[in-house]
Amino acid sequence: TRAQFNDYRQALVAAGRDPGNTPFALIREFWVAPTVEQAWEEIGPHLRHTYQTVYAPPAVSMIETMPDGSRRAVTDPNDPFFDSDAFARDRFVIGDPDHCVAELVRFRDELGLTDLVLRIAHPGAPHERVMACLEMLTDEVIPRVQATARRPPGAISG
């Protein structure tokens, strides 16, 4: 993801545009619950369904980067890649409030994001759990992410 953002910034400069005046957005799957285990238990099956049917190969191409740096095409919706840490890393923000805050701040700061779109409504997820996730996001996660916002030099914090 970082390389893609860097490529985009370079393309902006090459086109005579100022990357500092350009919005940078990222979309991620999101779920927050009181514990990391509960978050994965609640949303894991629904994400698996989404990625093995809606975003499934061959309709959407998936590439796995192997430990040696080589890459392989994931062509089977039942490939074990969909259950791996490598698949989840940098694709999902799922966990307790502490984990979610840390991940959102990391994405914002490492990529220079101005906007972040979080998908929390997943096929089959019970409405009451989606609403509980949304409440936890707005009550516990967003205020903490905003409190860590980088301030320009000389800015006065309230």
Residue, then its C-alpha position, 0 to 999 in steps of 0.5 A: t500500500r505504501a508503494q502505491f501511495n508513493d507512486y501516486r505522489q510521484a505521478l502527481v508531481a510529474a503531472g505538475r500537481d501538488p501532493g500536499n493539496t490532494p486528498f489521499a483516501l484508503i478503504r479498509e474492512f473494519w470491526v471493533a468489539p470489546t476483545v480481539e477474539q470477539a471481533w474476529e469471532e463476530i465478523g470473521p465468517h462474514l468476511r470469509h464469505t465476502y472474500q470467497t464469493v463476492y471478491a472471489p477469484p477469478a472475478v477479482s485477481m488476488i496475489e499472494t507475496m511469498p516469504d521469498g518475495s515471489r508472488r503467486a496468483v490465488t485462483d481458488p476461492n477455497d485457497p488457504f491464503f484466505d485464512s492466513d495472516a498474510f491475507a488479513r495484514d493491512r487489509f482488515v482493521i479488526g480487533d479491540p479499541d486499542h488495536c483499532v486505534a493503533e492501526l488507524v493511526r498507523f495508516r494515517d501517519e504512514l500513508g499521509l491519509t486525509d480520508l479513511v473509509l471503513r466498511i463495517a456492514h458485511p453480508g450476513a452480519p447481524h444488524e444489532r452487532v453492526m450497530a454495536c460496532l458503529e457505536m464503539l467506533t464513534d464513542e471509543v475509536i474515533p475520538r482517540v484517533q483524533a486526539t493523536a492528530r499531528r499538529p503543525p509546528g507551533a500549533i497550540s493544543g486545546 
